[in-house]
Amino acid sequence: MNPQTFSNQDRQKAIDRAEFTLRSEGEAILKLCDRLDSSFAEAVEMIVGCKGRLVVTGMGKSGAIGRKLAGTFSSTGTASLFLHPAEGIHGDLGMVTSEDVVLALSNSGETDEIVNILPAIARIGANMIAMVGRPESTLGTYAAVVLDTSVECEACPLGLAPTTSTAVQLALGDALALAVMEARHFTREDYALFHPGGALGRRLLLHVGDVMRTGSAVAIAPLAAPLRDVLFAITKAGAGAALVVDDDGKLAGIITDGDVRRKLLEDDGALMKVASEVMTVGPRSISPDKLATEGLHLMEAPPRQIGEMPVLVDGKPVGMLMLKDLVAAGIV
């Protein structure tokens, strides 16, 4: 259809179809709550107690959901892989062992490719969980645990394309994966270990000490330093602020380049003032062992966002955390 011929009535019809689809799938997912029973708990127990891997299998749209679930289980602490059932009967069943648990997805429970591998899985001795729309089906009879994913109808206007049924599979699969995750006492640190390359991993793995500036990149000035020298120190370090320290080397305050500019606007002779007269006492600070995300939250906290924050150990500066460095590291 030419977009120019798409009438207001057509647009409304599209919106109505979308609303029907979302409500249909949402209601079907909510109905799963009423079906949760000991079978779900048994499935969780079986996966947590598995000495091998979780092998997920499914054909067609159920297979697409199965691939996603295998990824979700793997990233949340359960070693998992996807087995294509059609490839399974041609040798890939060799990846299944007696110590594995098989999670099989099928709306009908009679999908040829799935049914064909069931006897072999039984002979191998792997435990099986079925996520099936017809518990009395062939798949249901082979499984040790059956999770009912039946739906009254598909959201598809023809009643043919897997839509509501796959939405239910995905939702119940996610529920199963997260229940297993919780039963394993899987932590944020564990999650970060499996996601080292992405933004999530960076946020959960990077510490302040990994991204802070150190050495010559940190401007340090004594309490008695003239503001002129403080400005030179900031410029030399390529920084946005200088850390003012007392005679014991402990942080006494901070002077930003913005502080310097404001003082010069107020007083032409401000460059001869000493650091102790200009510095901000008691600035926000952090230790190098804290997560970089904690540093970001501190820097963005009210009453105003700051662009740099001292990093301290026993009150002494060991580095400077810069907002722009957090941006460059992908934390923001």
C-alpha positions in Angstrom: 0.0 0.0 0.0 1.3 3.5 -0.9 1.8 5.5 2.3 -0.1 8.3 0.7 -3.2 6.1 0.5 -3.0 5.1 4.2 -6.1 6.8 5.5 -7.0 7.8 9.0 -9.2 4.8 9.2 -6.2 2.6 8.3 -4.1 4.3 10.9 -6.7 3.7 13.6 -7.0 0.1 12.5 -3.2 -0.4 12.9 -3.4 1.1 16.4 -6.4 -1.1 17.3 -4.5 -4.2 16.1 -1.5 -3.3 18.2 -3.6 -2.7 21.3 -5.3 -6.1 20.8 -2.0 -7.8 20.4 -0.5 -6.3 23.5 -3.5 -7.0 25.6 -3.9 -10.5 24.3 -0.3 -11.4 25.0 -0.2 -9.5 28.3 -3.3 -11.3 29.6 -1.9 -14.7 28.5 1.3 -14.0 30.4 -0.6 -13.0 33.5 -2.6 -16.2 33.4 0.6 -18.1 33.8 0.7 -16.9 37.4 -2.4 -19.0 38.2 -0.7 -22.1 36.8 2.5 -21.9 38.8 2.8 -24.9 41.0 5.3 -27.4 42.3 6.3 -28.3 38.7 7.9 -24.9 38.4 9.8 -25.4 41.6 10.9 -28.9 40.5 12.2 -27.4 37.2 14.3 -24.8 39.2 15.6 -27.5 41.5 16.5 -29.7 38.5 18.5 -27.0 36.8 20.2 -25.8 40.0 21.2 -29.4 40.7 22.4 -30.2 37.2 26.0 -31.3 37.1 26.2 -30.8 33.4 24.7 -28.1 31.2 21.3 -26.9 30.3 20.5 -27.9 26.7 17.7 -25.8 25.2 16.0 -27.0 22.1 13.0 -25.9 20.0 12.0 -25.6 16.3 10.9 -22.6 14.3 9.7 -19.7 16.4 10.0 -21.8 19.6 13.6 -22.4 18.6 14.2 -18.6 18.3 12.8 -18.2 21.9 15.0 -21.2 22.9 18.1 -19.5 21.6 17.3 -16.4 23.6 16.6 -18.4 26.8 19.9 -20.3 26.4 21.7 -16.9 26.3 19.8 -15.6 29.3 20.6 -18.7 31.3 24.3 -18.6 30.3 24.6 -14.9 31.3 23.0 -15.5 34.7 25.2 -18.4 35.9 23.8 -21.5 34.3 26.0 -23.1 31.6 23.7 -23.4 28.7 23.7 -24.1 24.9 21.1 -24.4 22.2 20.6 -27.6 20.3 18.8 -27.4 16.9 16.6 -30.5 16.8 17.0 -31.0 13.1 20.7 -31.0 13.5 20.3 -33.2 16.6 19.2 -36.2 14.6 22.2 -35.8 12.3 24.9 -36.0 15.0 24.5 -33.0 17.2 22.9 -35.1 19.9 26.5 -36.0 20.8 26.7 -32.8 22.7 24.1 -34.1 25.2 25.3 -36.1 28.2 23.5 -38.0 31.0 24.4 -35.2 33.4 22.7 -32.5 31.3 19.1 -31.2 31.6 17.2 -30.6 28.4 14.7 -27.8 28.2 12.4 -28.5 25.2 10.0 -25.9 23.8 7.1 -26.7 21.6 3.6 -25.3 21.5 2.0 -28.4 20.1 4.3 -30.9 21.7 4.2 -32.9 18.4 6.8 -31.0 16.3 8.4 -33.7 14.2 12.0 -32.6 14.7 11.4 -32.5 18.5 9.6 -35.8 18.7 12.3 -37.5 16.6 15.0 -36.7 19.2 13.0 -37.6 22.3 13.8 -41.3 22.3 17.6 -40.6 21.9 17.5 -38.1 24.8 15.8 -40.7 26.9 18.4 -43.3 26.1 21.2 -40.8 26.9 19.7 -40.4 30.3 19.4 -36.6 30.4 16.6 -35.2 32.5 14.0 -33.2 30.5 11.8 -30.2 31.2 9.0 -29.5 28.7 7.7 -26.1 28.1 4.6 -27.1 26.1 1.2 -25.9 25.1 -0.3 -29.4 25.3 0.9 -31.3 28.4 -0.7 -34.6 27.2 1.4 -34.4 23.9 4.3 -36.7 23.0 6.8 -34.2 24.4 4.8 -33.9 27.6 4.9 -37.6 28.2 8.7 -37.8 27.7 9.4 -35.0 30.2 10.1 -35.4 33.9 8.7 -31.9 34.5 6.0 -30.2 32.4 5.4 -26.5 32.3 2.1 -25.6 30.8 2.4 -22.8 28.2 -1.0 -23.2 26.6 -2.9 -20.2 25.3 -6.5 -19.7 24.3 -5.6 -18.2 20.9 -2.8 -16.5 19.0 -2.8 -12.7 18.6 -2.3 -13.1 14.9 -5.5 -12.0 13.0 -5.4 -15.3 11.1 -4.9 -17.3 14.3 -1.8 -18.9 12.7 1.4 -17.1 13.3 3.0 -18.0 16.7 2.6 -14.7 18.7 0.9 -15.1 22.0 2.3 -18.6 22.4 5.9 -17.5 21.9 5.4 -14.5 24.2 4.2 -16.9 26.9 7.3 -19.1 26.3 9.6 -16.2 26.6 8.0 -14.9 29.7 7.9 -18.2 31.5 11.5 -19.0 30.3 12.7 -15.7 31.8 10.9 -16.4 35.0 12.6 -19.8 35.2 16.0 -18.3 34.4 15.7 -15.6 37.1 14.4 -18.1 39.7 17.4 -20.3 39.0 19.7 -17.2 39.2 18.3 -16.3 42.6 18.6 -19.8 43.8 22.3 -19.8 42.8 22.8 -16.6 44.8 24.2 -15.0 41.6 25.6 -11.6 42.4 26.2 -8.4 40.4 29.9 -9.2 40.4 29.2 -12.6 38.9 27.1 -10.9 36.3 29.9 -8.5 35.4 32.3 -11.4 35.1 30.2 -12.8 32.2 29.8 -9.3 30.6 33.3 -7.8 30.6 33.2 -6.2 27.2 29.9 -4.3 27.3 28.7 -1.2 29.1 27.2 -3.3 31.8 30.5 -5.0 32.5 32.3 -1.7 32.6 29.8 -0.3 35.1 30.1 -3.3 37.3 33.8 -4.1 37.0 35.6 -0.7 36.7 36.8 0.8 39.9 37.8 4.4 40.6 41.4 3.3 40.7 41.1 2.0 37.1 40.1 5.4 35.6 41.4 8.1 38.0 44.3 10.4 36.9 47.5 10.1 38.9 51.0 11.5 39.0 51.7 14.5 36.8 48.1 14.5 35.6 47.0 15.7 39.1 47.5 19.3 40.2 48.7 19.6 43.8 49.2 22.8 45.6 50.1 23.7 49.3 47.9 25.9 51.4 50.3 28.9 51.0 50.6 28.7 47.2 49.6 31.9 45.4 46.6 31.5 43.2 48.8 32.3 40.2 50.9 29.1 41.0 47.7 27.1 41.4 46.5 28.2 38.0 49.9 27.2 36.5 49.7 23.8 38.2 46.1 23.2 36.8 47.3 24.1 33.3 50.4 22.0 33.5 48.4 18.9 34.6 45.8 19.5 31.9 43.3 19.2 34.7 40.2 21.1 35.7 41.1 21.7 39.4 43.9 21.6 41.9 44.0 19.7 45.2 45.2 21.8 48.1 47.0 19.9 50.8 48.2 20.7 54.3 51.7 20.2 55.7 51.0 16.5 56.3 49.9 16.0 52.7 46.2 15.6 53.6 43.5 17.1 51.5 42.5 20.6 52.8 40.4 21.7 49.9 40.0 22.1 46.1 40.3 25.0 43.6 38.7 24.6 40.2 39.6 26.7 37.2 36.1 28.1 37.4 37.0 29.3 40.9 40.0 31.1 39.6 38.0 32.8 36.8 35.4 34.0 39.3 38.0 35.4 41.6 39.7 37.3 38.8 36.3 38.9 37.8 35.9 40.0 41.4 39.4 41.2 42.0 42.2 42.0 39.5 44.8 41.2 42.2 43.3 37.8 43.0 46.2 35.9 41.5 48.3 36.9 44.5 45.8 35.5 47.0 46.9 32.2 48.6 45.2 28.8 48.0 43.8 28.7 51.5 41.8 31.8 50.9 40.2 30.6 47.7 39.8 26.8 48.1 36.5 25.0 48.8 36.8 23.2 52.1 35.4 19.7 52.5 34.9 18.8 48.8 33.2 15.5 47.8 35.8 12.7 47.6 36.0 9.0 47.1 38.5 6.1 47.6 40.1 4.2 44.7 38.5 0.8 45.6 34.9 2.1 45.0 33.1 1.3 41.7 33.5 4.0 39.1 29.7 4.2 38.9 29.6 5.2 42.6 32.0 8.0 41.7 29.7 9.1 38.9 26.7 9.2 41.3 28.6 11.3 43.8 29.7 13.7 41.1 26.1 14.1 39.8 24.6 14.4 43.3 22.8 17.7 44.3 23.2 20.5 44.9 25.3 20.7 41.7 27.2 18.4 39.3 31.0 18.6 39.6 33.5 17.7 36.9 36.4 16.5 39.1 36.6 14.8 42.5 39.7 13.9 44.6 40.5 10.3 45.3 41.8 9.8 48.8 43.5 7.1 50.9 43.8 7.9 54.6 42.9 11.5 53.8 45.7 12.0 51.3 45.2 12.5 47.5 46.2 9.6 45.3 44.4 10.7 42.2 41.7 12.7 40.6 38.4 11.4 39.1 37.3 13.3 36.1 33.8 13.3 34.6 35.1 13.4 31.1 37.2 10.3 31.8 34.2 8.4 33.0 32.4 9.4 29.7 35.4 8.1 27.7 35.4 4.9 29.7 31.7 4.3 28.8 30.5 4.6 32.4 28.1 7.4 31.6 
